Amino acid sequence: MPFIVPAFAGIYSSEFGDTVPAGEKQGDAGKAWAKAIKAGAVGVMAPAPSSMLSAAESAMAGALMGWTPDTDNAGNMLKSGIQLFAATMAPGFLGPALAAVPPAGPPPIDGAFPMGDNTENYNTMGMQFGNLLMPWFMTGTHVLPGVPPVPVPAWL
């Protein structure tokens, strides 16, 4: 099962939607992104789920501590945080002689930004981000043991 877009969008919407109380602490936006990414990444298999999802969530939240969408260079910081999440979850896929390689390059989330801060429907915004993240996560690879080793082209 790939990255679960509806799970990501649901958490994204609940963390950024209209029901979020005012006065969020600095750093909450980064934690919210990490929580939403984790919800979607539960479905990523290579070939089994990663045992490092909580560690990946913590790493991303820590990297984005104090991050807000209004921060200078916010988009690149967010992309780096998502890459850190994937890199941290990769060792959790390891089985007997299995090597997992996270997706190369930053996630293509820029495609969701033309929509802007869609305060009318955060679930739609979450779905757009999720639909961009799902194929990016699927570019992660793993190698099964064998002689020669058998490359498997996608995290599913």
N, C-alpha and C positions, 0 to 999 in steps of 0.2 A: 504494500500500500504506500503510495507516495505521501508527500506533505499534505496534510489535511486542511484544505482551504477553509471550509466552514468552521472548523474548530478555531483556527487562527482568527478568522473574522469575528467570531463570537466574543473571544477574549479582547480583541482590539476594540470592538464596539463597547464592551462593558468597561474597558479602561479609559477610553477617550470620549465616549458618548456623552449625551446631555445629562445623564444621571450621575456623572462623576462629581463629587462635592468640590466646591471651590476651595482654594487655599491648599493645593497639593504641595507637598514638600519638594524642595529641589532634588532632582534625581528620579522622581517618580515616573517621568516619561520614559527614561531608559529602562527602568524596571518593568514598566508596562509592556514595552516592546519585547523584552526578553521573555516575559510570561506568555505573550501571544505567540512568539516564535516557538517556544517549547510546546505549546498546545498543538501547533501544526506539525512539529517535528516528531511527535509521538508515532506517527504513521510511517516514518522513513525507515526502511529496512535495508540492511546491507550485510548479510541476507536476513538478519534478525534485528529487532529494535536495539538501539544504543542504550547501554547502561549508564551513560554519562550525561543524560539530559539535564539533570538537576545541576551538575557541575557546569554545563554549558550555559544554562540560564544564569547562574551566579557570575560566571566570567563575563557574559555580555552585559549584565546589569552593572557590574563593577566598572567595566570599560566605559559605560555610558553614564556614570554617576555625574549628576549635574547637567546632563544633556537636555536640551529643549529643542523643539523644531525651529526656534528663532535664533539658535546659536550660529555664529559664523561657521561655515563649513559643516553645517548640521547633516546634510545629505551624505557626505563622505564619512563622517563619524559614524552615522547609522550603518552604512554599508560595511565599514570595518568591524563594527560590533556584530553584525550578522555573520560575517566571515569568521570572526573569533568563535561564535557559537558553533558553526559547522566544524571548525578545526578542533574544538574541544570535545564535540560529540563523537568524532571519528574513532578515537581509541576505544570507545565503548562498544564498537561493533566487533572488536577482535575476538575471534574464536580460535580454534587451533590453526595456527599458521595463516590466519586471515589478515590481510592488510587493507585498511580502508583509507581512501584519499579524499579529502573534502573537495567540494567544487572549486575550480580555479577561477580567479577573478572575482570582482565584486558582484553582488546580486543586482539585477537590472531593475531596481525599484523606481528609477526615474520615470518610467512610463506611467506610474500612478499619480505623479505630482501635478500634471496638467489639470487634474480634477480639483486641485487645491484643497484647502481645508473644508471639506464638505461637511459642514456642521448639520446639514439637514439629514444626512444618513451615513453614520459612521460604519454601519455594517457594509454598505456598498463600497466605501473606501477600503475597509478591511478585506473585502472580497477581491478588489482590484490588486491590492498589495499581495494577497495570498496567491492569486493567479499568476503573478510574476515570480513569486518565490518558489512555487511548486516545480516548474521546469528547471529552475536553477539548482535546487537541491538534487534533482535527478541527474545532474552532471557529475555528482560525486561518484567515485568508482571504488571497487574493491577487487582484490585478487584472491582467488581460491587456491588452496595448495594443489600441487601436482607437478609433474615433470613433463614439459615445462609448466610454470604456473599458469592458471587459467584466468585471464582478465575478464571481469564482468563489468559491462559498461555503465551501469547505472545504480544509484541508490534508489530503490523502489519502496 
